[in-house]
Amino acid sequence: MKTTMKNAMLIFITIAASTLTAQTQSIDLAESYIKWVGTKIVPDSHEGTLNFSSGSLTFENNVLTAGEFVVDMTSMACTDLEGSSKKKLEKHLKSDDFFGVASYPEATLTIKEINAQDNGNYSVVGDFTIKGITQSVPFTIKSTADTFVADVTIDRSKHNVRYGSGSFFDNLGNKAISDDFKLTVTLKL
């Protein structure tokens, strides 16, 4: 009985000690954002922003070990157009032709693998869920004191975002839109 109690206490102390070293911090939703860039096959592009609904990073001994984020797809904004052109593009991007925001108001990112590198950088594999479809994407996170920045390329065709995609439609010519869109993710604690 004493041995069993002793083993139980050791397990409890080990779990408590590992819990004490892990720390989860919420991101500052007012200061964290995503900048997106989408391009056509011919030199033409649009850019904009997305906001987070929630997000957190987990650290163990001051080393990043995990992260989970929810993106508010209804916040999608175009920043390179104004007036009716801006409203028209935002409406189209939110439609079922692209991201189907009425049916999929949130996208998520969960960091699945992470390896610390030099100078506060991390090599990461994250699971991106867009339109209910999850794909793993490798990328690098660069960090400074309380800011984490990642440049990520997402293949929209893998998330069933078909409009103007040469992966789904033939003979689009110069109206084809690149399947890859670029994200610069800025996370501030």
Protein Blocks (a to p, Z undefined) as FASTA:
>chain_A
ZZmmmmmmmmmmmmmmmmmmpccddddfklgccddddddfbdcddddddddfbdcdddee
hiafbdcddddfklpccfkbghjllmmmmmmmmmmklnommlmmbccdddfbdcddeehi
acddddddeehiacdddddddddfklccddddddfklnopaghpaklpghkljmbccfbd
cddddddZZ
